[in-house]
């Protein structure tokens, strides 16, 4: 597959994450204004579909080596920029609404289903089924958001689904170093999470089931992930290992909060649960896998430098500050954690860009 479309999607994903950061600062009260207030309501769906799913879809399309696989990240991008267009181009708001954007993202999920089925036919691996179930969970979250365009309940579906995608990636990338029984156990866990999330639509008290299953998933990887051994290595392997272990630790933390408090639709506990899963797990995992994925995705190698470590440590520290601020209901502390997390991501991104080198792979 040619390099140009890869960079187009990558640049679009960066534009989406930039808008997502602005929306986060607006939600935190750091920035204000009519435009930013309108942008704030798109924070979660843009970060999920315009950033994370675009990168996941691009990586899957490259794994399948098929141009038609780009339909999934393309639909995610079109939907994301359509939603952002309603904020920045007033005329678009007269034509587009959340249901139309969600319908475009629905096309993306059809593309993901086709990609998953095609890859599974070529290589009947349980990790691919795990990813299929996880993406179905994300798709269901998008359907929920379309019916009631607030992050609310959909946020937990999105976060749990994307954690499941990470679990599938870990099984795939380290399949030779993990126990043979592990993929089947993880498949049962992600199916259980999907069933438990469905039950919460009818009985909110079943949130504890989601927490229990997330806790078992986190424990499964904390015990069995090859990162436990590679943390004693050097360079990329060492940093990736610590990032991965931190990610699973944050999943365990979110699970504990679900067990203790359930899942509030808004408020500080809600913020703590969602961002432990998204920032704590997903962004940590992006930092962990970037040196591995970048050569295949962009034909650029990434070196680990002290600045990379600064970005990772800052991310984990500022998320801790954010959650402490949320738990103590101290807005200034919580707001500082929000800003610090964005700065940490930028530090890591800049460090990666400055050390990247062209490869022939």
Long-range contacts (C-beta under 8 A, 24 or more apart in sequence): 1-61, 1-62, 1-65, 1-67, 3-298, 3-299, 5-70, 6-58, 6-62, 6-297, 6-298, 7-298, 9-54, 9-58, 9-70, 9-73, 9-74, 9-77, 10-55, 10-58, 10-297, 10-298, 12-50, 12-54, 12-77, 12-80, 12-81, 13-50, 13-51, 13-54, 13-55, 13-77, 16-46, 16-47, 16-50, 16-51, 16-54, 16-77, 16-80, 16-81, 16-84, 17-47, 17-50, 17-51, 19-46, 19-50, 19-84, 20-46, 20-47, 20-50, 20-51, 21-342, 21-345, 24-338, 24-342, 25-338, 25-339, 25-342, 28-334, 28-335, 28-338, 28-339, 29-331, 29-335, 30-335, 30-338, 30-339, 35-87, 35-88, 38-86, 38-87, 39-84, 39-87, 41-149, 41-150, 42-83, 42-84, 42-87, 43-151, 44-151, 44-154, 44-155, 44-158, 45-80, 45-83, 45-101, 45-142, 45-145, 45-151, 46-80, 46-83, 46-84, 47-278, 48-138, 48-141, 48-142, 48-158, 48-162, 49-76, 49-79, 49-80, 49-105, 49-108, 49-142, 50-76, 50-77, 50-79, 50-80, 50-81, 50-83, 50-84, 52-162, 52-282, 53-108, 53-112, 53-138, 54-80, 55-286, 55-297, 56-165, 57-108, 57-111, 57-112, 57-115, 58-297, 59-293, 59-296, 59-297, 60-112, 60-115, 60-116, 60-119, 61-115, 62-296, 62-297, 63-119, 64-115, 64-118, 64-119, 64-122, 66-115, 66-118, 68-114, 69-111, 69-114, 69-115, 69-118, 71-107, 71-108, 71-111, 71-114, 72-108, 72-109, 72-111, 72-112, 72-115, 73-108, 74-108, 74-111, 75-104, 75-105, 75-107, 75-108, 75-111, 76-105, 76-108, 78-104, 79-104, 79-105, 79-108, 98-145, 98-146, 98-149, 99-146, 102-142, 102-143, 102-145, 102-146, 103-146, 105-142, 106-139, 106-142, 106-143, 109-135, 109-138, 109-139, 109-142, 112-139, 125-172, 125-175, 125-183, 126-171, 126-183, 126-184, 126-186, 126-187, 127-168, 127-169, 127-171, 127-172, 127-175, 127-183, 128-168, 128-172, 129-187, 130-164, 130-167, 130-168, 130-171, 130-183, 130-186, 130-187, 130-190, 131-164, 131-165, 131-168, 131-169, 133-164, 133-187, 133-190, 133-191, 133-194, 134-161, 134-162, 134-163, 134-164, 134-165, 134-167, 134-168, 134-190, 135-161, 135-165, 136-161, 136-194, 137-161, 137-164, 137-190, 137-193, 137-194, 137-197, 138-162, 138-165, 140-194, 140-197, 140-198, 151-274, 152-265, 152-266, 153-200, 153-201, 153-263, 153-265, 155-270, 155-274, 156-197, 156-200, 156-210, 156-263, 156-273, 156-274, 157-197, 159-254, 159-273, 159-274, 159-277, 159-278, 159-282, 160-193, 160-197, 160-210, 160-214, 160-277, 162-277, 162-278, 162-282, 163-214, 163-217, 163-251, 163-277, 163-281, 163-282, 164-190, 164-193, 166-247, 166-281, 166-282, 166-285, 167-217, 167-221, 169-285, 169-289, 170-221, 170-225, 170-244, 173-289, 173-292, 174-225, 174-226, 177-226, 177-229, 178-224, 178-225, 178-226, 179-224, 182-220, 182-224, 185-220, 186-217, 186-220, 189-213, 189-216, 189-217, 189-220, 190-217, 193-217, 200-263, 204-262, 204-263, 205-262, 207-258, 207-262, 207-263, 208-258, 208-259, 208-262, 210-258, 210-263, 211-254, 211-255, 211-256, 211-257, 211-258, 211-259, 212-255, 212-259, 214-251, 214-252, 214-254, 214-255, 214-258, 215-252, 215-255, 215-256, 215-259, 217-251, 218-248, 218-249, 218-251, 218-252, 218-255, 219-252, 221-248, 222-248, 222-249, 222-252, 235-304, 236-291, 236-292, 236-303, 236-304, 238-304, 239-287, 239-288, 239-304, 239-308, 239-309, 239-312, 240-288, 240-289, 240-291, 240-292, 241-288, 242-312, 243-284, 243-285, 243-287, 243-288, 243-312, 244-284, 244-285, 244-288, 246-280, 246-284, 246-312, 246-316, 247-280, 247-281, 247-282, 247-284, 247-285, 247-288, 248-281, 249-280, 250-276, 250-277, 250-279, 250-280, 250-281, 250-284, 250-319, 251-276, 251-277, 251-280, 251-281, 253-280, 253-323, 254-280, 254-281, 268-326, 268-327, 268-329, 268-334, 269-326, 271-322, 271-326, 271-334, 272-322, 272-323, 272-326, 272-327, 275-319, 275-322, 275-323, 276-319, 276-323, 279-315, 279-319, 279-341, 280-316, 280-319, 283-315, 283-341, 283-345, 284-312, 284-315, 284-316, 287-311, 287-312, 287-315, 287-348, 290-352, 294-352, 294-356, 295-359, 295-361, 296-361, 298-356, 299-358, 299-359, 299-360, 299-361, 300-356, 300-357, 300-358, 300-359, 301-356, 301-357, 301-358, 301-359, 302-352, 302-355, 302-356, 303-355, 303-356, 303-357, 305-351, 305-355, 307-347, 307-348, 307-350, 307-351, 307-354, 308-348, 308-351, 308-352, 308-355, 310-347, 310-351, 311-344, 311-345, 311-347, 311-348, 311-349, 311-351, 312-344, 312-348, 314-340, 314-343, 314-344, 314-347, 315-341, 315-344, 315-345, 315-348, 317-344, 318-343, 318-344
